[in-house]
């Protein structure tokens, strides 16, 4: 926290720089938010890619997939998708891929 006089001078300097360079000042909080948003987008994209790949592998192995498979994949967390992916190569049936392990 700056003393009031310094804070006003700081804000005036920023405003001057913005006008001179036609750049908008991005606060530290905004930069952090932008970084978090980008990272979250990457993570969600990666997870969606894993689901799509598993769906393609399942279709290649077992043929046309029933609707319940897409519903399960859409609702699954990444760890569950990874577990199912490990079973694709060894499971005897589509149902066996999704069977609960006890």
C-alpha positions in Angstrom: 0.0 0.0 0.0 1.5 3.4 -1.1 0.9 6.6 0.8 -1.9 8.5 -0.8 0.3 11.1 -2.6 2.5 8.4 -4.1 -0.5 6.3 -5.1 -2.0 9.3 -7.0 1.3 10.0 -8.7 1.6 6.4 -9.6 -1.9 6.2 -11.1 -1.3 9.5 -13.0 1.9 8.0 -14.5 0.1 4.9 -15.5 -2.7 6.9 -17.1 -0.1 8.9 -19.0 1.7 5.8 -20.2 -1.6 4.3 -21.3 -2.5 7.4 -23.3 1.0 7.6 -24.8 1.2 4.0 -25.9 -2.5 3.2 -26.3 -2.0 0.3 -23.9 -4.3 -0.7 -21.2 -2.7 -1.4 -17.8 -3.4 -5.0 -16.7 -3.2 -5.3 -12.9 -1.4 -8.2 -11.2 -4.8 -9.7 -10.2 -5.9 -9.6 -13.8 -2.7 -11.2 -15.0 -3.1 -14.0 -12.4 -6.7 -14.4 -13.5 -5.7 -14.6 -17.2 -3.0 -17.2 -16.4 -5.4 -19.3 -14.4 -8.0 -19.1 -17.1 -5.5 -20.2 -19.7 -4.3 -23.1 -17.6 -7.8 -24.2 -16.8 -8.7 -24.1 -20.5 -5.6 -26.2 -21.3 -6.5 -28.7 -18.6 -10.1 -29.0 -19.8 -9.0 -29.3 -23.4 -6.6 -32.1 -22.4 -9.3 -33.9 -20.5 -11.7 -33.7 -23.4 -9.0 -35.0 -25.7 -8.5 -38.0 -23.5 -12.2 -38.7 -23.6 -12.3 -38.4 -27.4 -9.3 -40.7 -27.8 -10.8 -43.3 -25.5 -14.0 -43.2 -27.5 -12.1 -43.7 -30.7 -10.2 -46.6 -29.3 -13.4 -48.2 -28.0 -15.1 -47.8 -31.4 -12.0 -49.3 -33.1 -12.0 -52.3 -30.8 -15.7 -53.0 -30.2 -17.5 -51.3 -33.2 -20.3 -48.8 -33.1 -20.7 -47.5 -29.5 -24.1 -47.3 -27.7 -25.2 -44.0 -26.3 -24.5 -45.0 -22.7 -20.8 -45.0 -23.5 -20.8 -41.4 -24.5 -22.8 -40.5 -21.4 -20.3 -42.3 -19.1 -17.3 -40.7 -20.8 -18.8 -37.2 -20.6 -19.5 -37.6 -16.8 -16.2 -39.2 -15.9 -13.3 -37.6 -14.1 -9.8 -37.9 -15.6 -8.7 -40.8 -13.3 -11.7 -42.9 -14.3 -11.1 -42.2 -18.0 -7.5 -43.3 -17.5 -8.6 -46.5 -15.8 -11.0 -47.4 -18.6 -8.3 -46.6 -21.2 -6.0 -49.2 -19.5 -8.7 -51.8 -19.9 -9.3 -51.3 -23.6 -6.6 -53.6 -24.8 -7.5 -56.5 -22.5 -11.2 -56.4 -21.9 -13.3 -59.1 -23.5 -16.3 -56.8 -24.1 -17.3 -53.2 -24.0 -19.1 -53.8 -20.7 -15.9 -55.3 -19.2 -14.1 -52.0 -19.9 -16.6 -50.1 -17.7 -17.2 -52.8 -15.1 -16.6 -51.6 -11.5 -13.5 -53.0 -10.0 -13.9 -54.3 -6.5 
